[in-house]
Amino acid sequence: MDNLPFNLDRFLESGNAELFNFQTRMLVNDSRSGSFKNMSASDAKDAALDNLFNKISLYGLQEYFDESLMIFCSSFDWRMPFYTSINRKNTRNLIQFDKYQIERIADMNAIDLEVYKSAKEKFLHVLGTAAFDKPKLKRFRLINRPASFMLKTYDWVNNRIRH
């Protein structure tokens, strides 16, 4: 087991395949065929976007989490789930990125960045249509805020009772 402190440079140079256009490879369904290696960047981007836009029913974006939930709920006839965010950044243990590291990550994921740009553009278009219920989103956010507090309190009490 490696007990050395985390070294971002060593990690970026590890050759870990998941560091290289992972989302595009998943959208191309490269897990079995290995076809991604034989594709040009343009072909990989086109194949990923074709699958995302034409073969996947819906997708969401993490930074538009509430909007994504609303689209899923509306499309699948789900009730809006109240939630509390538990996977938040640890401000006491942040990784400091140098400019060259950010550039390296961007270079390693250039196709992903292009796919994301197109996906975000299309997603934002959906949010701008009359079909997206903006007042409902506002109501949900107003209700979810206190509901989130209650969920956290419930979890805290439940954990205290169990232990």
CORKAPE-V672391 format. One record per helix or strand. SS is the DSSP state (H for helix, E for strand). FROM is the first residue (numbers start at 1). TO is the last residue. If there is no record, write none. Layout:
ss | from | to
SS | FROM | TO
SS | FROM | TO
//
This chain:
ss | from | to
H | 8 | 12
H | 17 | 19
H | 22 | 28
H | 30 | 33
H | 35 | 38
H | 41 | 54
H | 62 | 76
H | 99 | 108
H | 110 | 127
H | 134 | 162
//
